Amino acid sequence: MTTAPDAAGVRAGPLAGVRVIDMTSVMMGPYATMILGDYGADIIKVESPDGDVMRYAAPMKHPLMGAMYLQGNRNKRSIALELKQPGGRDALLRLAATADVFVHNVRPAAMRRLQLSADDLLARNPRLVYASLHGFGETGPYAGRPAYDDLIQGMTALPALTGQITGEPRYSPATMADRIVGLNATHAILAALLHRDRSGEGQAIEIPMFETMAQFVLGDHMAGRSFEPPIGPAGYSRLLSPDRRPYRTSDGYLCALVYTDKHWDVFFDAVGLHDVEARDPRLKDISARTRNYDFVYQWFSEMMQSRSSAEWMALFEAADIPFAPMHDLDALIDDPHLAAVGLIQTIEHPTEGPLRVAGPAATWSKTPPSIRRAPPRLGEHGAEILREQGFSESEIDALTQSGALR
């Protein structure tokens, strides 16, 4: 078991010494800063006195410690400031004055009202990387609109694509937009830090959800509209084939991908279709198959129903054809490979007890990511953080008495 609150004996990650002021909530921003924290950065999570809204997302053992919050906020320290109070805003400005990164997912107009815009903070700290995560780019007609994962999925055609296959539009059963945009924010911040270390210049970065997800989706689906004038419709036909799905076998489901010509030749031999001339011409080679995805997937889907999952797995194993079980959530959590590589880690939380989290996935030979701190209680480290910044005990008491510090 890893003891998360104590960093003693844990090797420094690649971002050791980098301080991040994290004024994000929900999932997109906290996911980005969690990764930076795994890499060794000191993440100061700035919350309102009510706390990150994900603290309220059940299930939970204790108030303000919901499971979704716990899964996205390790390796952080929490300070709860009322930024509408002058003392709270001034405390945040003092923290940002010596930080390396300031990241928020508040709408830009609200940040301007608080006088916490990129111009405000870069004037105080020209080496700062100021990262804004919001719904839409500030130069477009949607600037300033509220945005959440469901809305951005809908605007970037993901439910429509699902509906094209299944007959009914559906959101992905994962916070796909939040996490993909969070990943993009992480690498944007890292690139800006690299530039800062080479040039001495901080800068403002805008990571908009809509544009980022549009790039993600259209990379697959521009298709015929890649060309000017278009030579066909948008949409990658392989991904939109109705029978591209886990295959029903005689006793369950199985995931498989017979992809290359070599795979198909071995598969035909294994199922007794040795005579090349007897095969449907739409299956004969990769060129024919890519022009007939709907037929290929339908034909394969019907073939898979003829044997059990165990029989197909044995055949695919022997033929070196890619396959995988179709996990449900419990099977994924209990997967023996994940257990062997140690992805699911147990950390000891001071109030929540043993807590299982999906840890960093990559392995590093010199500066590995690590889990050093459990997800913080609301405002748990406020006084500690302010003392590090040079606040006196009387200043901290005054902030507490005024309601600026929880």
N, C-alpha and C positions, 0 to 999 in steps of 0.2 A: 504494500500500500504506500502511495506517495503522500507525504505530509506537505500539503500545499502552502500553508501560511509561512513556513520557515524556508527561506531561500538558502540557508547554509548548506554548503557542499554541492550546490547545483552549479554546473558550469555556465559561464556567461554566454548568452545568446549573441547573435550577430548585431543586434541593436542595443546591447548593453550601453548605458550612458545617454540614450536618447529619451527625452521626456516629451510626452504627448498629452496635451490638454484635450480631453474627449468630452465634447458637449453634444453627444448623440444619444438617441434613445430608440426604442423599438428593436429592429433587428439589423437593418442595413449598416448603419454606422457602428453599432457595437460589435458586429461580426468583423468588420474591417479592423477595428482597434484591438479586438481579441487576438487576431493574427499577429499584429504588431507586438502585442504583449507576449505572446508565445515566443516571438523572436528576441525577447529580452528587453524591450522598451518599458519604461516606467509610465504606465497609463494612469492618469489622474482623471477619473470619471466625475464630471461635474453634473450633478443632478439638481432638479428643483426640490423644494422641501417635501413635495409629494412623491418624488422618486420616478424613475423610469417606469413607463406604463406597463412594461413587460413584467415588472415585479408583481403585478396583480393577476397574471395569467395562470390559472390553475392547471395541474394540481400543485399543491404546496403543503408543506408541513407547518410552516409558520407564516404570519402575515408579511407581505412585501418580499417574499422569497419564492416566487413562482418558478416552476421547472424551466420554462423558456428563458427566463432571466438567468437562471443558474447555468444554463447551457451556453450562454453567449457573453459572459462577463467575468471569466477567470482572469487572473494576472492583472487585476485593476485595483486601484484604491479609490474610495468614494468620498467626495465632499459634496454636501448639500447646501447650495447657495440660493438665496432669493435675489435674482439679478435685477428685479425692479426696485430693490432697495439700493441706495447709493453705496452703502458699505459692501453689499454683495458684488456689485459690478466692479468696484474698485479692487476688491480681493481677487476677482478673476483677472483683471488687467495686470495686477502684480504677478500672478502666476504665469500669465502668457508672456510677460516681459523677458523671462529667461528660458522659456520653453523652446523646443525644436519644432514642434508641430502643434497646430490648433485645428481641430476637426469638429464640424457641427453639421446637423441636418435640420436646422431651423430655417424657415423661409427667409430669403434675403431681406425682405422689407422689415421683418421683425428684428433682424440683426442690425439693420440701419437705425431703427428706432432706439435700440439699446446702445447705440454707438459702439457696436462690436463688429463692424464690417471689416473686410480685409484692409481697407485704407486706414481704419482706426488702429488696428493691431500692428500692421507693418510699419506704421509711423513710429511706434514704440519699440519694435523689434524687427529691424530690417532683415534679419537672418531667418525669420519665421517662415515655415511652410504652412500656409493657411488653406485648408481644404474644405470646400462647401459641397455637401451632398444634398441634392434636392431633386425635385421632380422633373424640371424642364430647364433648358438653357435660357439664360437671362436675355438673349437677343431675339428670342422667338415669341410668337403670339401667345403661347401657353405659359409664359414666364409668370411665376408667382402663384400658380395654381397648386392646391394641395395634391399630394400624390401618395398612394400606398401600393403595396405589392399587387393586390387584386386589380387596381385600376391600370397599372402599368402593364400587367400581363394582358389585360383586355385591349389596351391601345396598341400593343405590339403583336396582335393577331394570334397569340397562343391559344386562347379558348376557341377562336374561329377555326384554327387548324385542327384542334381536337374534334370540334363539331363536324368538320368536313369528313372526318374518318368515322366517327361514332354516331353522327346524327344529332348530337346535342352538345353545345359549347360547355366546356368545363375549365375551371382554373386548375393549374398544377397543384397536387396535394403536397406542395413544399413551398416555402417562401423563396421561390426561384428568383424573382426580380431583385429582392432585397439582397440575397446572397451573391448573385452574379455581379451586381453593382458594387457591393461591398468588396468583393475580390478586385474589381477594377480600381476602386479607391485605394486599396492597399498598394497595388503596384504603382499607381500614380504618385502616391506619397513617397514611396521608396525612391522612385526616379527623381523626384524633386529634391529629396535629401541628398542624393548623389550629386545633382547639379549644385546645390548649396555648398556641399563640401569642396567641390572643385572651384567654385567661383566666389563663394562668400555671399551669394544673393539668395534671399528668400523670395517667395512668390505666392500668388494666389492661384489655386486650382479649383475649377468647377467640375464636378462629376455628376451630370444629370442622369436620372434614371431612364427617362424615355429614350433619349438618344443612345445611351449605352445598350439598352435592351433591343432597340431597333437594329443596331449594328449586329448584335448577337443573333437575332432571328434571321435577318436578311442575308447574313453570310451563308446560310443554308438555302434560302428560298428566293433569292433574286432570279435564278434560273433564266428563262427566256428574256426577262426584262433587264438582264445584265447588258444587253446589247442595245444600240441605238441606230436604227429603230428596233423595237423588240422583235425577236424571232420566235416568240412563244409566250405562254403565260408565266406568271410567277408561281413558285412552288416546286420543291424537289420531289419528284414523283415517288422515289423509293420511300421517303419518310412518310408520305401521305397514302401509301397503299393500305387498304383496309385490313389485309391479312398480315401486315407487319406487326406482330404482337407475340407474346408468349404463346407457344403452340400447345393445343390440347393433345394429350396422348390418350391411350386407352384407359389410363388410371390417374391422370393429373395434368400438370403443365410443365413445360420445359422451354428454356431459352436456347436457341441455336442459330448459327449463322454459317450456312454453306455459301461461301463467297467467291473464292477464286475458281478458275477452271480446274485446278488440281483437286480442290475440295469436291467439286461436282463429279469429277471422274471417279474419285474414290467412293463417293456416296452412291453413284449409279451402280458400281460394281457390288457394293455392300447390299443393295436392295434388289439385286438380280436383273438390272437393266443393262446387260452387257452389250447388247446390239445397238451401236450408235445410230444406225439408220431407223431403228424402231422408236427412238426418242422424239418427242415433240421438237420441231425446229426452234421454237421459242426458248428452249433450254440448252441449245447446242454449245454456246460460248458466251463469254461475258458481254460481248457486244449485243447479242440477241437478247440476253436476259435484261440488260439495262433499258432496252426499248419496250420490255413487256413485264414490268415489275408486278402489276396486279395479277397477271396470270401465274407468274413464278411463285409468288407468295401464296396464292390460293392452292396451286398444285402441291406445294410443299406442306401447307397446312393440312390438306386432306391426307397426304401420305403419313404425316406424323401420328394421326389417329389410329393407325394400324398396329402399333406396338406400345408396350408399356414404357414409362419413363426410364426404368432401370435398363430395359433392353436398348433403348436409344442411347443412353449414356454409355453403355458398354461399347456399342458400335462406334459412337463418335470418339470415344477415348482411343480405341484401336486404330481408327482412321485419321487421328489428329485433326478432327474437325472441331472448331470452337463451339463450346456449349457451356451452359451454366444452369444451376437450379433457379427457380423463381422463388425468391425469399419473400416471406411476409416480414413485418417489422421485428417480431420476436426472433425469427430465424436469422435476420441480419445482425441483431445485437449479439446473438449467441454463436455467430459463425466461427468455426474453428480457426480459420486463417486469421481473422481479426484478433482472436485470442492469442494466437502464436506470435503475432507481430506486436502485440501490446497496444493496439489502437484504443480500446476501451480501458480507460484508467480509472482507478478508484482514488479519490482524494478525501481527506478528512476535513469536513467543514465544522467550524466551532459551534454553530447552532443547528445545522441541518444533519450532522452526523456523516456517515460514509456516503459519498456522492459519486455516481458513475458518470463520466463524461467521455466524449470522443476527443482524444488528444490530437496533437499534431501528427499529420500523416507522413510527411517527408522525413528521411533520415539524413543526418549530416555527420561528416567525419570529424569536424573541428569545433563547430559552434552550434550544437543542436538546440532546437526549440525545446521549451520545457514548460511545465505547469508549476509555478512557484507560489502562487497565491490562490486561495479559494475566492469565489465571487463575494464581493464585500456586502456587508449590511449597509443600509442607507445612511450616508454620512459618517460611516465608521472611522474614516481616517482624516476627518476635517481638520481637527486641531493639529494633528501630526503634520499634515501637508503645509498648513499655514506657518507652523514653527520652522519648518525647513526653509520657508521663503523669508524668514526674518521677522515674522509677526511676533509682537510681545504678548505675554499672557493677558495684559489689560486690553489690548486690541482684540484678541480672540474673545474675551468675555464681553466686550462691547458689541461685537458682531452677533454673539449669541443672544444677548439681551434685546437687541433691536429686531431680531427675527431674520437677519440677513444670513446667519449660519445656523443650520439645524444641527 
